[in-house]
Amino acid sequence: MLTADNQQERLDPQWVTGFVDGEGCFHVSINKHEEMSTGWQVLPEFRIVQHTRDERLLKELQRFFQAGKVVVNHGNRKELRIRKLNELRRVIVFFEQHPLMTKKENDFRIFREVLRSMERDEHLTQEGLEKIANLCWRMNRKVKPRYLESSETLRRKPLTISG
């Protein structure tokens, strides 16, 4: 078991960076939510998915970041999922100090920009929501967020998608 007193059992930050480069995911979803001022909810999350046999590693990463929950993903997979904004800030600080080396660094920068927009409450306005949706479209596999395809959004005005 890892403890703060046992330095030799702590995960090495450079190892964590390399592992996340290969296995981690910065993701932002925008979901229809009638109770929100814009009718949409922005949900940023940082995830690492592994086979259940590696649950111990996910728990070590959870302790390393002092954040998130280890939960069932699908079937025989578990994930470390970090969604709370104050916990995501710790993840941001870590990767600012230990930069990723792959294309995932670009996803991280976009993710960080989305979080900063949320800290300024921009996600609570239509203009800010469109900005965040366009940022999300540039992340990961470039799947257009449902928000940008929604009939309510399309009726309001045509969007210019940058990418």
C-alpha positions as CSV (number, residue, x, y, z in Angstrom):
1,M,0.0,0.0,0.0
2,L,1.2,3.5,-0.8
3,T,1.7,6.0,2.0
4,A,3.0,9.5,2.1
5,D,5.7,8.3,4.5
6,N,7.0,5.7,2.1
7,Q,8.8,7.7,-0.6
8,Q,10.0,4.6,-2.4
9,E,6.5,3.4,-3.1
10,R,5.3,6.7,-4.6
11,L,4.7,6.9,-8.3
12,D,7.4,8.9,-10.2
13,P,5.9,12.0,-11.8
14,Q,7.7,11.3,-15.1
15,W,6.3,7.8,-15.2
16,V,2.8,9.2,-14.5
17,T,3.2,11.6,-17.4
18,G,4.3,8.9,-19.8
19,F,1.5,6.5,-18.7
20,V,-1.1,9.3,-19.1
21,D,0.3,10.1,-22.6
22,G,-0.6,6.5,-23.6
23,E,-3.6,5.7,-21.4
24,G,-5.2,8.9,-20.2
25,C,-8.0,11.0,-21.7
26,F,-9.0,14.6,-21.3
27,H,-12.7,14.8,-22.2
28,V,-15.4,17.4,-22.1
29,S,-19.0,16.6,-22.8
30,I,-21.8,19.0,-23.3
31,N,-25.2,17.5,-22.4
32,K,-28.7,18.8,-22.7
33,H,-29.9,19.8,-19.2
34,E,-33.1,21.8,-18.9
35,E,-32.3,23.2,-15.5
36,M,-29.1,25.0,-16.7
37,S,-29.4,28.6,-17.7
38,T,-28.3,27.8,-21.3
39,G,-30.2,24.4,-21.3
40,W,-26.8,22.6,-21.5
41,Q,-24.3,21.4,-19.0
42,V,-20.5,21.3,-19.6
43,L,-18.9,18.2,-17.9
44,P,-15.1,18.1,-18.0
45,E,-13.4,14.9,-16.9
46,F,-9.9,13.3,-16.8
47,R,-10.0,9.5,-17.2
48,I,-7.7,6.6,-17.2
49,V,-9.2,3.2,-18.2
50,Q,-7.6,-0.1,-17.4
51,H,-8.6,-3.8,-17.1
52,T,-9.9,-4.8,-13.7
53,R,-6.7,-6.7,-13.0
54,D,-4.9,-3.3,-12.9
55,E,-7.3,-1.7,-10.4
56,R,-4.5,-1.4,-7.9
57,L,-2.7,0.9,-10.3
58,L,-5.8,3.1,-10.8
59,K,-6.0,3.4,-7.0
60,E,-2.4,4.4,-6.8
61,L,-3.0,7.1,-9.4
62,Q,-6.0,8.2,-7.5
63,R,-3.8,8.7,-4.4
64,F,-1.1,10.3,-6.5
65,F,-3.5,13.0,-7.8
66,Q,-5.5,13.0,-4.5
67,A,-8.5,13.1,-6.7
68,G,-11.3,11.2,-8.4
69,K,-13.0,7.8,-8.0
70,V,-12.2,4.4,-9.3
71,V,-15.4,3.1,-10.9
72,V,-16.6,0.4,-13.3
73,N,-16.2,1.5,-16.9
74,H,-17.6,-1.3,-19.0
75,G,-17.4,-5.1,-18.6
76,N,-14.0,-6.0,-17.2
77,R,-12.6,-2.4,-17.3
78,K,-12.3,0.1,-14.5
79,E,-11.5,3.8,-14.7
80,L,-10.1,6.5,-12.6
81,R,-12.5,9.4,-13.2
82,I,-11.8,12.9,-12.0
83,R,-14.7,15.4,-12.5
84,K,-14.7,17.8,-9.6
85,L,-13.3,21.2,-10.7
86,N,-11.1,21.7,-7.7
87,E,-9.6,18.2,-8.3
88,L,-9.2,18.9,-12.0
89,R,-7.2,22.0,-11.1
90,R,-4.6,19.8,-9.4
91,V,-4.4,17.6,-12.5
92,I,-3.9,20.8,-14.6
93,V,-1.1,22.0,-12.3
94,F,0.6,18.6,-12.5
95,F,0.6,18.6,-16.3
96,E,1.8,22.2,-16.5
97,Q,4.8,21.1,-14.4
98,H,5.2,17.8,-16.2
99,P,4.3,18.3,-19.9
100,L,2.9,15.5,-22.0
101,M,5.0,14.5,-25.0
102,T,2.4,13.3,-27.5
103,K,-0.6,14.9,-29.3
104,K,-2.3,14.6,-26.0
105,E,-0.5,17.7,-24.9
106,N,-2.8,19.6,-27.4
107,D,-5.9,18.0,-25.9
108,F,-4.6,19.0,-22.4
109,R,-4.1,22.6,-23.5
110,I,-7.7,22.8,-24.9
111,F,-9.0,21.0,-21.7
112,R,-7.2,23.6,-19.6
113,E,-8.7,26.4,-21.7
114,V,-12.2,25.0,-21.2
115,L,-11.7,24.8,-17.4
116,R,-10.4,28.4,-17.3
117,S,-13.5,29.4,-19.3
118,M,-15.7,27.6,-16.7
119,E,-13.9,29.3,-13.9
120,R,-14.9,32.6,-15.5
121,D,-18.5,31.3,-15.7
122,E,-18.4,31.6,-19.5
123,H,-20.2,28.2,-19.8
124,L,-23.3,29.9,-18.4
125,T,-23.8,32.1,-21.5
126,Q,-24.7,31.0,-25.1
127,E,-21.6,32.8,-26.5
128,G,-19.3,31.0,-23.9
129,L,-21.0,27.7,-24.5
130,E,-20.4,28.0,-28.3
131,K,-16.7,28.9,-27.6
132,I,-16.4,25.8,-25.4
133,A,-18.2,23.5,-27.9
134,N,-15.8,24.7,-30.6
135,L,-12.8,24.0,-28.4
136,C,-14.1,20.5,-27.6
137,W,-14.5,19.8,-31.3
138,R,-10.7,20.2,-31.6
139,M,-10.0,17.6,-28.9
140,N,-9.4,13.9,-29.2
141,R,-11.1,12.4,-32.3
142,K,-12.7,15.6,-33.4
143,V,-16.3,14.4,-32.8
144,K,-18.6,17.4,-33.2
145,P,-20.3,18.0,-29.8
146,R,-24.1,17.3,-29.8
147,Y,-24.5,20.9,-28.7
148,L,-23.2,22.1,-32.1
149,E,-25.6,19.7,-33.9
150,S,-28.7,20.5,-31.8
151,S,-31.7,21.9,-33.6
152,E,-32.0,24.7,-31.0
153,T,-28.4,25.7,-31.6
154,L,-28.8,25.6,-35.4
155,R,-32.0,27.7,-35.3
156,R,-30.4,30.4,-33.3
157,K,-27.7,31.2,-35.8
158,P,-25.2,29.4,-38.1
159,L,-22.0,28.5,-36.3
160,T,-18.5,28.9,-37.6
161,I,-16.5,25.9,-36.6
162,S,-12.8,26.5,-36.3
163,G,-10.5,23.5,-36.2
